[in-house]
Amino acid sequence: MISLTDSQKIGMGLTGFGVFFLFFGMILFFDKALLAIGNILFVAGLSFVIGLERTFRFFFQKHKMKATSFFLGGVFVVLIGWPIIGVLLEIYGFFLLFRGFFPVAVGFIRRIPVLGSILNLPFISAYADKVGESNTMV
């Protein structure tokens, strides 16, 4: 079992609520308020989980500046009131930021009994194999 500090537990809760509010905001036709709350909670939760310094180092690496610009720009666009454009920018930035983690996630999901068999279905396995192969280092 992984032991978490109290601030990491708070961060996990904030991140979870952030993802929930983002998802719920998209379900409710891109509700501006829910998306804004979700964005703030997600970024704050990430800072609590990995620490403020490591969060800044993660987002502001030279090779991730484009991804960070899209992600944080999307957060800003949602906060000023254009939720659809902002969410599209955020999604693109999110995939650019976290694409190095996707092979690890796909490898983990393949070892889970039911989900692994779903990833091995013919029409899904081609996409899972493409996401699961790593072209860049994390």
N, C-alpha and C positions, 0 to 999 in steps of 0.2 A: 504494500500500500504506500502510496506517495504521501508524504507529510507536507501539508501546506501551512504557511504562516497565516495569521489572521488577515493581513492585508491581501494576500493571494486569494483567500476565501471570499473576501469582499469583492475582489476583482472578478472572480468567476461569476459571482452573482450579478454584478453590474454588466458584464459581458453577455451573460445569458439573457438578462432583461433587455439589453440593447438589441440583441438578435431578435428577440420576441417582438419588440416594438417595431423594428424594421420590417419584419415579416407581416405583422398585423397592419402596419401602415400601408404596405403594398396591397394587401388583401382588400383594404377599405379604400381602394381607388386612389392610392398615393396621397393619403392624408398628410398634410404638411406638418402638423404638430407631432403626430406619432413618429414620423420619419426623423424629425429634428431631435426628439427625445431619444430615439433609438441610436442615432449617430453619436450623440453626446455620451450616452451610456456605454456604447461599444468602445469608443476611443478611451474613455476614462477607465473602463474595466481592463482594457489591454495594458494601460499604464500601471494599474494596480497589480496585475498578474506578473508582468515581467520587470516592473520597475520603470521609473521615469527616465533614467539615463539610458537604459537598454531600449526603451521605446523610441527615444530620439535617435539613437544610433541605428536602429532598424529602419526607421522611416527616411532618414537623411543620409544614407549611403549614396555615393556618387552614381553607381549604376542603377539605383532605384529612384532617382529624382523624378523621372518621367512618371513612374507609377504613383509615387507620392503626390505629385502635382495633380494627377487625375483623381486620386482618392480624396485628398483633402479639398480639392477644388469642387468635387461633387458634394462633399459635406457642406461647403460654403454655399453652393448653389441651392441646396435644399433649405438651408437656414434663411436665405433671402427670399424664398417663396416659389421656386421653380422645381417642384419635386420630381417630375418625370425625367427631365434633363439631368438633374443632380444624381438621381439613382443610377441612370445609365453611365454617367461618368464614374461614380463610385464602383459599380460592378466591374467596369473595365480596369480601373486602378487596382481593385482588390485582386483580380486575376493576375495582373502584372506583378503585384507585390508578393503574393503568396504562391506563385506558380512553382517555386522550388519545393514547396511542401506537398504538392499534389501527388507526386509519386509515392511518398511515404504514406499518405492517407489511403491511396488506392491499394497499396500493399497490405496495409492494416485491415482494410475492409474485405479484401480477398480471403483473409484468414478467419473471418466471422462466418459461421456455418451457413445461415440463410442468405445473407448479403453476398457472400462469396459466390454462391451458385447463381445469384441474379447477375452478377458481373460477368459470369461465364456464358450467358446466353448469347447466341450468335450475333444479334444486332446490337448488343450492348458491349460485347467484348472488344470489338474493334475500337470503339471510343475509349474504353477503359485501358486498353493496351497503349493507345496513343498518349493518354494522360499519364499513365503509369511509367512510361519511359522518361528518363531524366536526360535533358540536354544541357542543363546548367547545374552548377553547384549551388547549394543553399548558402 
